[in-house]
């Protein structure tokens, strides 16, 4: 049960960070700093890495 919750939270983090990335790109196009998309991209990569790590750990535990 716990691994499913972990994966769900990681997937939610990826979705939220993707939304943040989309908003930051939109704001950058309308004149905001370029650092916003760069920071949002870093957050997205960290969230995606956490999701991959959680999926791999779940598969290892299933064996």
PDB file of N, CA, C and O in Angstrom:
ATOM      1  N   UNK A   1       0.817  -1.192   0.000  1.00  0.00           N
ATOM      2  CA  UNK A   1       0.000   0.000   0.000  1.00  0.00           C
ATOM      3  C   UNK A   1       0.864   1.262   0.000  1.00  0.00           C
ATOM      4  O   UNK A   1       0.580   2.205  -0.737  1.00  0.00           O
ATOM      5  N   UNK A   2       1.902   1.284   0.810  1.00  0.00           N
ATOM      6  CA  UNK A   2       2.762   2.465   0.909  1.00  0.00           C
ATOM      7  C   UNK A   2       3.445   2.782  -0.425  1.00  0.00           C
ATOM      8  O   UNK A   2       3.497   3.954  -0.796  1.00  0.00           O
ATOM      9  N   UNK A   3       3.977   1.789  -1.172  1.00  0.00           N
ATOM     10  CA  UNK A   3       4.596   2.127  -2.455  1.00  0.00           C
ATOM     11  C   UNK A   3       3.618   2.783  -3.426  1.00  0.00           C
ATOM     12  O   UNK A   3       4.012   3.653  -4.202  1.00  0.00           O
ATOM     13  N   UNK A   4       2.349   2.378  -3.394  1.00  0.00           N
ATOM     14  CA  UNK A   4       1.364   3.002  -4.277  1.00  0.00           C
ATOM     15  C   UNK A   4       1.161   4.466  -3.911  1.00  0.00           C
ATOM     16  O   UNK A   4       1.032   5.319  -4.789  1.00  0.00           O
ATOM     17  N   UNK A   5       1.132   4.753  -2.623  1.00  0.00           N
ATOM     18  CA  UNK A   5       0.978   6.137  -2.184  1.00  0.00           C
ATOM     19  C   UNK A   5       2.199   6.945  -2.590  1.00  0.00           C
ATOM     20  O   UNK A   5       2.072   8.094  -3.013  1.00  0.00           O
ATOM     21  N   UNK A   6       3.368   6.358  -2.466  1.00  0.00           N
ATOM     22  CA  UNK A   6       4.600   7.036  -2.843  1.00  0.00           C
ATOM     23  C   UNK A   6       4.613   7.369  -4.333  1.00  0.00           C
ATOM     24  O   UNK A   6       5.006   8.467  -4.729  1.00  0.00           O
ATOM     25  N   UNK A   7       4.183   6.420  -5.148  1.00  0.00           N
ATOM     26  CA  UNK A   7       4.142   6.657  -6.588  1.00  0.00           C
ATOM     27  C   UNK A   7       3.094   7.713  -6.922  1.00  0.00           C
ATOM     28  O   UNK A   7       3.323   8.563  -7.783  1.00  0.00           O
ATOM     29  N   UNK A   8       1.952   7.666  -6.249  1.00  0.00           N
ATOM     30  CA  UNK A   8       0.900   8.649  -6.506  1.00  0.00           C
ATOM     31  C   UNK A   8       1.369  10.058  -6.143  1.00  0.00           C
ATOM     32  O   UNK A   8       1.107  11.010  -6.878  1.00  0.00           O
ATOM     33  N   UNK A   9       2.056  10.187  -5.022  1.00  0.00           N
ATOM     34  CA  UNK A   9       2.569  11.501  -4.638  1.00  0.00           C
ATOM     35  C   UNK A   9       3.639  11.985  -5.599  1.00  0.00           C
ATOM     36  O   UNK A   9       3.695  13.172  -5.920  1.00  0.00           O
ATOM     37  N   UNK A  10       4.486  11.081  -6.059  1.00  0.00           N
ATOM     38  CA  UNK A  10       5.515  11.463  -7.025  1.00  0.00           C
ATOM     39  C   UNK A  10       4.887  11.880  -8.352  1.00  0.00           C
ATOM     40  O   UNK A  10       5.334  12.842  -8.975  1.00  0.00           O
ATOM     41  N   UNK A  11       3.864  11.167  -8.781  1.00  0.00           N
ATOM     42  CA  UNK A  11       3.178  11.528 -10.023  1.00  0.00           C
ATOM     43  C   UNK A  11       2.487  12.881  -9.881  1.00  0.00           C
ATOM     44  O   UNK A  11       2.486  13.682 -10.816  1.00  0.00           O
ATOM     45  N   UNK A  12       1.903  13.135  -8.716  1.00  0.00           N
ATOM     46  CA  UNK A  12       1.291  14.433  -8.462  1.00  0.00           C
ATOM     47  C   UNK A  12       2.347  15.534  -8.502  1.00  0.00           C
ATOM     48  O   UNK A  12       2.091  16.616  -9.030  1.00  0.00           O
ATOM     49  N   UNK A  13       3.517  15.273  -7.955  1.00  0.00           N
ATOM     50  CA  UNK A  13       4.606  16.244  -7.995  1.00  0.00           C
ATOM     51  C   UNK A  13       5.051  16.546  -9.412  1.00  0.00           C
ATOM     52  O   UNK A  13       5.363  17.692  -9.735  1.00  0.00           O
ATOM     53  N   UNK A  14       5.084  15.526 -10.261  1.00  0.00           N
ATOM     54  CA  UNK A  14       5.447  15.742 -11.661  1.00  0.00           C
ATOM     55  C   UNK A  14       4.386  16.600 -12.342  1.00  0.00           C
ATOM     56  O   UNK A  14       4.721  17.501 -13.111  1.00  0.00           O
ATOM     57  N   UNK A  15       3.116  16.332 -12.070  1.00  0.00           N
ATOM     58  CA  UNK A  15       2.038  17.113 -12.686  1.00  0.00           C
ATOM     59  C   UNK A  15       2.079  18.573 -12.242  1.00  0.00           C
ATOM     60  O   UNK A  15       1.913  19.480 -13.057  1.00  0.00           O
ATOM     61  N   UNK A  16       2.300  18.793 -10.954  1.00  0.00           N
ATOM     62  CA  UNK A  16       2.366  20.163 -10.443  1.00  0.00           C
ATOM     63  C   UNK A  16       3.583  20.895 -11.006  1.00  0.00           C
ATOM     64  O   UNK A  16       3.485  22.061 -11.388  1.00  0.00           O
ATOM     65  N   UNK A  17       4.711  20.222 -11.057  1.00  0.00           N
ATOM     66  CA  UNK A  17       5.915  20.875 -11.578  1.00  0.00           C
ATOM     67  C   UNK A  17       5.793  21.153 -13.073  1.00  0.00           C
ATOM     68  O   UNK A  17       6.343  22.136 -13.569  1.00  0.00           O
ATOM     69  N   UNK A  18       5.079  20.294 -13.792  1.00  0.00           N
ATOM     70  CA  UNK A  18       4.845  20.550 -15.214  1.00  0.00           C
ATOM     71  C   UNK A  18       3.953  21.778 -15.387  1.00  0.00           C
ATOM     72  O   UNK A  18       4.176  22.583 -16.291  1.00  0.00           O
ATOM     73  N   UNK A  19       2.958  21.925 -14.536  1.00  0.00           N
ATOM     74  CA  UNK A  19       2.122  23.125 -14.572  1.00  0.00           C
ATOM     75  C   UNK A  19       2.922  24.380 -14.251  1.00  0.00           C
ATOM     76  O   UNK A  19       2.744  25.419 -14.887  1.00  0.00           O
ATOM     77  N   UNK A  20       3.798  24.280 -13.265  1.00  0.00           N
ATOM     78  CA  UNK A  20       4.670  25.409 -12.926  1.00  0.00           C
ATOM     79  C   UNK A  20       5.575  25.768 -14.094  1.00  0.00           C
ATOM     80  O   UNK A  20       5.807  26.946 -14.368  1.00  0.00           O
ATOM     81  N   UNK A  21       6.078  24.767 -14.772  1.00  0.00           N
ATOM     82  CA  UNK A  21       6.923  25.014 -15.934  1.00  0.00           C
ATOM     83  C   UNK A  21       6.145  25.714 -17.039  1.00  0.00           C
ATOM     84  O   UNK A  21       6.659  26.639 -17.669  1.00  0.00           O
ATOM     85  N   UNK A  22       4.918  25.283 -17.279  1.00  0.00           N
ATOM     86  CA  UNK A  22       4.094  25.913 -18.321  1.00  0.00           C
ATOM     87  C   UNK A  22       3.793  27.372 -17.979  1.00  0.00           C
ATOM     88  O   UNK A  22       3.859  28.243 -18.847  1.00  0.00           O
ATOM     89  N   UNK A  23       3.464  27.634 -16.722  1.00  0.00           N
ATOM     90  CA  UNK A  23       3.181  29.014 -16.302  1.00  0.00           C
ATOM     91  C   UNK A  23       4.429  29.873 -16.406  1.00  0.00           C
ATOM     92  O   UNK A  23       4.356  31.027 -16.828  1.00  0.00           O
ATOM     93  N   UNK A  24       5.566  29.324 -16.028  1.00  0.00           N
ATOM     94  CA  UNK A  24       6.803  30.116 -16.081  1.00  0.00           C
ATOM     95  C   UNK A  24       7.206  30.418 -17.515  1.00  0.00           C
ATOM     96  O   UNK A  24       7.739  31.494 -17.788  1.00  0.00           O
ATOM     97  N   UNK A  25       6.967  29.500 -18.430  1.00  0.00           N
ATOM     98  CA  UNK A  25       7.266  29.770 -19.842  1.00  0.00           C
ATOM     99  C   UNK A  25       6.341  30.850 -20.370  1.00  0.00           C
ATOM    100  O   UNK A  25       6.775  31.744 -21.096  1.00  0.00           O
ATOM    101  N   UNK A  26       5.061  30.772 -20.007  1.00  0.00           N
ATOM    102  CA  UNK A  26       4.113  31.802 -20.437  1.00  0.00           C
ATOM    103  C   UNK A  26       4.522  33.168 -19.900  1.00  0.00           C
ATOM    104  O   UNK A  26       4.486  34.157 -20.632  1.00  0.00           O
ATOM    105  N   UNK A  27       4.912  33.232 -18.628  1.00  0.00           N
ATOM    106  CA  UNK A  27       5.330  34.497 -18.037  1.00  0.00           C
ATOM    107  C   UNK A  27       6.622  35.006 -18.654  1.00  0.00           C
ATOM    108  O   UNK A  27       6.802  36.213 -18.819  1.00  0.00           O
ATOM    109  N   UNK A  28       7.516  34.097 -18.993  1.00  0.00           N
ATOM    110  CA  UNK A  28       8.770  34.505 -19.619  1.00  0.00           C
ATOM    111  C   UNK A  28       8.517  35.121 -20.993  1.00  0.00           C
ATOM    112  O   UNK A  28       9.187  36.081 -21.375  1.00  0.00           O
ATOM    113  N   UNK A  29       7.565  34.580 -21.728  1.00  0.00           N
ATOM    114  CA  UNK A  29       7.219  35.137 -23.037  1.00  0.00           C
ATOM    115  C   UNK A  29       6.612  36.529 -22.922  1.00  0.00           C
ATOM    116  O   UNK A  29       6.698  37.329 -23.853  1.00  0.00           O
ATOM    117  N   UNK A  30       5.998  36.813 -21.776  1.00  0.00           N
ATOM    118  CA  UNK A  30       5.388  38.134 -21.604  1.00  0.00           C
ATOM    119  C   UNK A  30       6.298  39.096 -20.839  1.00  0.00           C
ATOM    120  O   UNK A  30       5.847  40.158 -20.410  1.00  0.00           O
ATOM    121  N   UNK A  31       7.562  38.741 -20.664  1.00  0.00           N
ATOM    122  CA  UNK A  31       8.528  39.695 -20.142  1.00  0.00           C
ATOM    123  C   UNK A  31       9.149  39.368 -18.799  1.00  0.00           C
ATOM    124  O   UNK A  31       9.934  40.173 -18.297  1.00  0.00           O
ATOM    125  N   UNK A  32       8.847  38.247 -18.197  1.00  0.00           N
ATOM    126  CA  UNK A  32       9.440  37.897 -16.901  1.00  0.00           C
ATOM    127  C   UNK A  32      10.880  37.411 -17.103  1.00  0.00           C
ATOM    128  O   UNK A  32      11.348  37.271 -18.233  1.00  0.00           O
ATOM    129  N   UNK A  33      11.552  37.165 -16.015  1.00  0.00           N
ATOM    130  CA  UNK A  33      12.938  36.726 -16.049  1.00  0.00           C
ATOM    131  C   UNK A  33      13.062  35.320 -16.638  1.00  0.00           C
ATOM    132  O   UNK A  33      12.161  34.491 -16.511  1.00  0.00           O
ATOM    133  N   UNK A  34      14.195  35.078 -17.279  1.00  0.00           N
ATOM    134  CA  UNK A  34      14.479  33.766 -17.865  1.00  0.00           C
ATOM    135  C   UNK A  34      14.771  32.736 -16.777  1.00  0.00           C
ATOM    136  O   UNK A  34      14.717  31.533 -17.030  1.00  0.00           O
ATOM    137  N   UNK A  35      15.076  33.202 -15.580  1.00  0.00           N
ATOM    138  CA  UNK A  35      15.388  32.285 -14.493  1.00  0.00           C
ATOM    139  C   UNK A  35      14.156  31.499 -14.033  1.00  0.00           C
ATOM    140  O   UNK A  35      14.302  30.411 -13.475  1.00  0.00           O
ATOM    141  N   UNK A  36      12.958  32.020 -14.250  1.00  0.00           N
ATOM    142  CA  UNK A  36      11.747  31.294 -13.861  1.00  0.00           C
ATOM    143  C   UNK A  36      11.623  29.959 -14.589  1.00  0.00           C
ATOM    144  O   UNK A  36      11.440  28.932 -13.936  1.00  0.00           O
ATOM    145  N   UNK A  37      11.717  29.940 -15.932  1.00  0.00           N
ATOM    146  CA  UNK A  37      11.645  28.625 -16.596  1.00  0.00           C
ATOM    147  C   UNK A  37      12.820  27.714 -16.249  1.00  0.00           C
ATOM    148  O   UNK A  37      12.666  26.494 -16.193  1.00  0.00           O
ATOM    149  N   UNK A  38      13.980  28.296 -16.017  1.00  0.00           N
ATOM    150  CA  UNK A  38      15.135  27.477 -15.652  1.00  0.00           C
ATOM    151  C   UNK A  38      14.910  26.815 -14.295  1.00  0.00           C
ATOM    152  O   UNK A  38      15.193  25.629 -14.128  1.00  0.00           O
ATOM    153  N   UNK A  39      14.408  27.569 -13.338  1.00  0.00           N
ATOM    154  CA  UNK A  39      14.118  27.011 -12.019  1.00  0.00           C
ATOM    155  C   UNK A  39      12.994  25.990 -12.076  1.00  0.00           C
ATOM    156  O   UNK A  39      13.065  24.942 -11.434  1.00  0.00           O
ATOM    157  N   UNK A  40      11.957  26.295 -12.844  1.00  0.00           N
ATOM    158  CA  UNK A  40      10.840  25.360 -12.974  1.00  0.00           C
ATOM    159  C   UNK A  40      11.293  24.081 -13.680  1.00  0.00           C
ATOM    160  O   UNK A  40      10.822  22.992 -13.350  1.00  0.00           O
ATOM    161  N   UNK A  41      12.192  24.204 -14.637  1.00  0.00           N
ATOM    162  CA  UNK A  41      12.737  23.021 -15.308  1.00  0.00           C
ATOM    163  C   UNK A  41      13.532  22.156 -14.357  1.00  0.00           C
ATOM    164  O   UNK A  41      13.469  20.929 -14.425  1.00  0.00           O
ATOM    165  N   UNK A  42      14.280  22.789 -13.469  1.00  0.00           N
ATOM    166  CA  UNK A  42      15.039  22.034 -12.476  1.00  0.00           C
ATOM    167  C   UNK A  42      14.101  21.308 -11.508  1.00  0.00           C
ATOM    168  O   UNK A  42      14.351  20.161 -11.135  1.00  0.00           O
ATOM    169  N   UNK A  43      13.035  21.974 -11.110  1.00  0.00           N
ATOM    170  CA  UNK A  43      12.050  21.332 -10.225  1.00  0.00           C
ATOM    171  C   UNK A  43      11.385  20.163 -10.935  1.00  0.00           C
ATOM    172  O   UNK A  43      11.171  19.112 -10.331  1.00  0.00           O
ATOM    173  N   UNK A  44      11.054  20.335 -12.214  1.00  0.00           N
ATOM    174  CA  UNK A  44      10.442  19.260 -12.987  1.00  0.00           C
ATOM    175  C   UNK A  44      11.378  18.055 -13.098  1.00  0.00           C
ATOM    176  O   UNK A  44      10.947  16.913 -12.938  1.00  0.00           O
ATOM    177  N   UNK A  45      12.652  18.310 -13.369  1.00  0.00           N
ATOM    178  CA  UNK A  45      13.606  17.202 -13.461  1.00  0.00           C
ATOM    179  C   UNK A  45      13.742  16.463 -12.139  1.00  0.00           C
ATOM    180  O   UNK A  45      13.833  15.236 -12.120  1.00  0.00           O
ATOM    181  N   UNK A  46      13.756  17.197 -11.038  1.00  0.00           N
ATOM    182  CA  UNK A  46      13.851  16.560  -9.724  1.00  0.00           C
ATOM    183  C   UNK A  46      12.614  15.716  -9.439  1.00  0.00           C
ATOM    184  O   UNK A  46      12.721  14.615  -8.898  1.00  0.00           O
ATOM    185  N   UNK A  47      11.444  16.226  -9.802  1.00  0.00           N
ATOM    186  CA  UNK A  47      10.204  15.469  -9.580  1.00  0.00           C
ATOM    187  C   UNK A  47      10.159  14.226 -10.467  1.00  0.00           C
ATOM    188  O   UNK A  47       9.719  13.164 -10.027  1.00  0.00           O
ATOM    189  N   UNK A  48      10.611  14.355 -11.706  1.00  0.00           N
ATOM    190  CA  UNK A  48      10.631  13.202 -12.609  1.00  0.00           C
ATOM    191  C   UNK A  48      11.623  12.152 -12.106  1.00  0.00           C
ATOM    192  O   UNK A  48      11.349  10.954 -12.180  1.00  0.00           O
ATOM    193  N   UNK A  49      12.760  12.591 -11.602  1.00  0.00           N
ATOM    194  CA  UNK A  49      13.740  11.666 -11.046  1.00  0.00           C
ATOM    195  C   UNK A  49      13.161  10.922  -9.847  1.00  0.00           C
ATOM    196  O   UNK A  49      13.374   9.718  -9.704  1.00  0.00           O
ATOM    197  N   UNK A  50      12.433  11.627  -8.987  1.00  0.00           N
ATOM    198  CA  UNK A  50      11.818  10.991  -7.819  1.00  0.00           C
ATOM    199  C   UNK A  50      10.776   9.960  -8.244  1.00  0.00           C
ATOM    200  O   UNK A  50      10.666   8.900  -7.627  1.00  0.00           O
ATOM    201  N   UNK A  51      10.015  10.261  -9.289  1.00  0.00           N
ATOM    202  CA  UNK A  51       9.014   9.312  -9.785  1.00  0.00           C
ATOM    203  C   UNK A  51       9.684   8.053 -10.325  1.00  0.00           C
ATOM    204  O   UNK A  51       9.242   6.941 -10.033  1.00  0.00           O
ATOM    205  N   UNK A  52      10.730   8.218 -11.097  1.00  0.00           N
ATOM    206  CA  UNK A  52      11.446   7.064 -11.645  1.00  0.00           C
ATOM    207  C   UNK A  52      12.047   6.234 -10.517  1.00  0.00           C
ATOM    208  O   UNK A  52      11.992   5.005 -10.551  1.00  0.00           O
ATOM    209  N   UNK A  53      12.611   6.888  -9.535  1.00  0.00           N
ATOM    210  CA  UNK A  53      13.192   6.184  -8.394  1.00  0.00           C
ATOM    211  C   UNK A  53      12.127   5.384  -7.639  1.00  0.00           C
ATOM    212  O   UNK A  53      12.367   4.238  -7.258  1.00  0.00           O
ATOM    213  N   UNK A  54      10.965   5.978  -7.423  1.00  0.00           N
ATOM    214  CA  UNK A  54       9.895   5.277  -6.706  1.00  0.00           C
ATOM    215  C   UNK A  54       9.373   4.085  -7.499  1.00  0.00           C
ATOM    216  O   UNK A  54       9.078   3.041  -6.916  1.00  0.00           O
ATOM    217  N   UNK A  55       9.255   4.220  -8.798  1.00  0.00           N
ATOM    218  CA  UNK A  55       8.786   3.104  -9.628  1.00  0.00           C
ATOM    219  C   UNK A  55       9.803   1.972  -9.609  1.00  0.00           C
ATOM    220  O   UNK A  55       9.432   0.803  -9.508  1.00  0.00           O
ATOM    221  N   UNK A  56      11.076   2.312  -9.704  1.00  0.00           N
ATOM    222  CA  UNK A  56      12.117   1.276  -9.661  1.00  0.00           C
ATOM    223  C   UNK A  56      12.130   0.568  -8.316  1.00  0.00           C
ATOM    224  O   UNK A  56      12.276  -0.653  -8.267  1.00  0.00           O
ATOM    225  N   UNK A  57      11.980   1.309  -7.225  1.00  0.00           N
ATOM    226  CA  UNK A  57      11.957   0.682  -5.899  1.00  0.00           C
ATOM    227  C   UNK A  57      10.768  -0.236  -5.736  1.00  0.00           C
ATOM    228  O   UNK A  57      10.876  -1.286  -5.103  1.00  0.00           O
ATOM    229  N   UNK A  58       9.643   0.141  -6.295  1.00  0.00           N
ATOM    230  CA  UNK A  58       8.450  -0.697  -6.214  1.00  0.00           C
ATOM    231  C   UNK A  58       8.649  -1.988  -6.994  1.00  0.00           C
ATOM    232  O   UNK A  58       8.232  -3.053  -6.538  1.00  0.00           O
ATOM    233  N   UNK A  59       9.266  -1.913  -8.141  1.00  0.00           N
ATOM    234  CA  UNK A  59       9.508  -3.120  -8.933  1.00  0.00           C
ATOM    235  C   UNK A  59      10.507  -4.034  -8.252  1.00  0.00           C
ATOM    236  O   UNK A  59      10.380  -5.256  -8.337  1.00  0.00           O
ATOM    237  N   UNK A  60      11.501  -3.468  -7.575  1.00  0.00           N
ATOM    238  CA  UNK A  60      12.479  -4.305  -6.854  1.00  0.00           C
ATOM    239  C   UNK A  60      11.827  -5.018  -5.689  1.00  0.00           C
ATOM    240  O   UNK A  60      12.158  -6.170  -5.410  1.00  0.00           O
ATOM    241  N   UNK A  61      10.902  -4.356  -4.999  1.00  0.00           N
ATOM    242  CA  UNK A  61      10.243  -4.970  -3.854  1.00  0.00           C
ATOM    243  C   UNK A  61       9.284  -6.064  -4.274  1.00  0.00           C
ATOM    244  O   UNK A  61       9.004  -6.972  -3.492  1.00  0.00           O
ATOM    245  N   UNK A  62       8.769  -5.996  -5.504  1.00  0.00           N
ATOM    246  CA  UNK A  62       7.812  -6.987  -5.989  1.00  0.00           C
ATOM    247  C   UNK A  62       8.487  -8.307  -6.312  1.00  0.00           C
ATOM    248  O   UNK A  62       7.817  -9.338  -6.371  1.00  0.00           O
ATOM    249  N   UNK A  63       9.775  -8.302  -6.518  1.00  0.00           N
ATOM    250  CA  UNK A  63      10.499  -9.523  -6.885  1.00  0.00           C
ATOM    251  C   UNK A  63      10.672 -10.440  -5.746  1.00  0.00           C
ATOM    252  O   UNK A  63      11.262 -11.510  -5.898  1.00  0.00           O
TER     253      UNK A  63
END
